[in-house]
């Protein structure tokens, strides 16, 4: 999935606002692969996704695991298509791209396509959907085989937008298929379509001519309030093309970690080892990157999936560096931390997240797993001379075991600090059971560990 994630990030950097996800290859398990693709892209990118499949099984499985409101690509005016797609759209609250074709093919006239659009709308309403749930594709066909194809598409989308009050979409580059200098035709057609009511274009966001046209039209029509986005984009260089975001080959290790690119992070770490000591790489690249990710998470600018992907990328880089650290002498860990999910509780996702981040920040983590008895935790803390114990509980029925563990630690190892976390806890309750610190999230636990071991 690395390539997919890299492509998603690159398109987002170029200004894409929705990403189309299609995994339809011969002999592929499309239901399984589409779900994997959706999870992977949503872990590194917060753009909405368009689920592009004609397989109803794959579509429903992807809809079920999708975070947010998805866009289905697509339905058409055929009875079988509408019967398969509309129940899923209603069930999962999805919007749908509606193609103006049916069992008889693509109408050659705008009137024919409009008739299909009206049929799709009327049928959608019988399933409890409305105009707001549909985005009509007026179908751009290449002008190389039909000189009136552009006009038919434009007439269709204008009627749908102005008279049927539905949003519209076009696969813009289809218009130029088979012709030279396609980017010129694409940009001109895109501009014409926006003037006639196009709501969204399926385009290449890396095509500067397309993106320049889009920004200019938004500024001229008032869609870009006070030309703010236009000015921000071009201010540094006038009307010149904005310099492209760094390609994967140009990314630093910090950038690879920030973007959650596991393969690139490992590659960059190997490259840096040719000129830089591993400890210096950790201090100058990995820790600052994780600090930036943590700050973004705490400010709610990034969320848990991105946090975990960045942690995985940092771990991939650290694994590369660790072999060289071992060869050159043992690395001094910041400190040892014991983690456990308390007795009776088998939920360890939160604990594992904390473990991953602590290890990436240079701590030596001793993990007792889940359903850990108080006596085992206390015995291990004493034998290993642990200064910090982290306890996790997700069930109210297991919190008493957390309290018992803290009580035993106070008696057997009074110099040991205890941090606790879990969905059933809050700061006040954590204090009431004797904990030293309540970790509201994984990053706050890392911050506490750093403050404790740096004192």
Secondary structure, 3 states (H helix, E strand, C coil): CHHHHHHHHHHHHCCCCEEEECCCCCCCCHHHHHHHHHHHHHHHCCCEEEEECCCHHHHHHHHHHCCCCCEEEEEECCHHHHHHHHHHHHHHCCEEEEECEECCEECCCHHHHHHHHHHHHHHHHHCCCCHHHEEEECCCCCCCCCCCHHHHHHHHHHHHHHCCCCEEEEEHHHHHCCCCCHHHHHHHHHHHHHHCCCCEEECCCCCHHHHHHHHHHHHHHCCCHHHHHHHHHHHHHCCCCCCCCCCHHHCCHHHHHHCCCHHHHHHHHHHHCCCCCHHHHHHHHHHHHHHHHHHHHHCCCCCHHHHHHHHHHHHHHHHHHHHHHHHCCCCCCCCEEEEEEECCCCCCHHHHHHHHHHHHCCCEEEECCCCECHHHHHHHHHHCCCCEEEEECCCHHHHHHHHHHHHHHHHHCCCCEEEEECCCCCHHHHHHCCCCEECCCHHHHHHHHHHHHHC
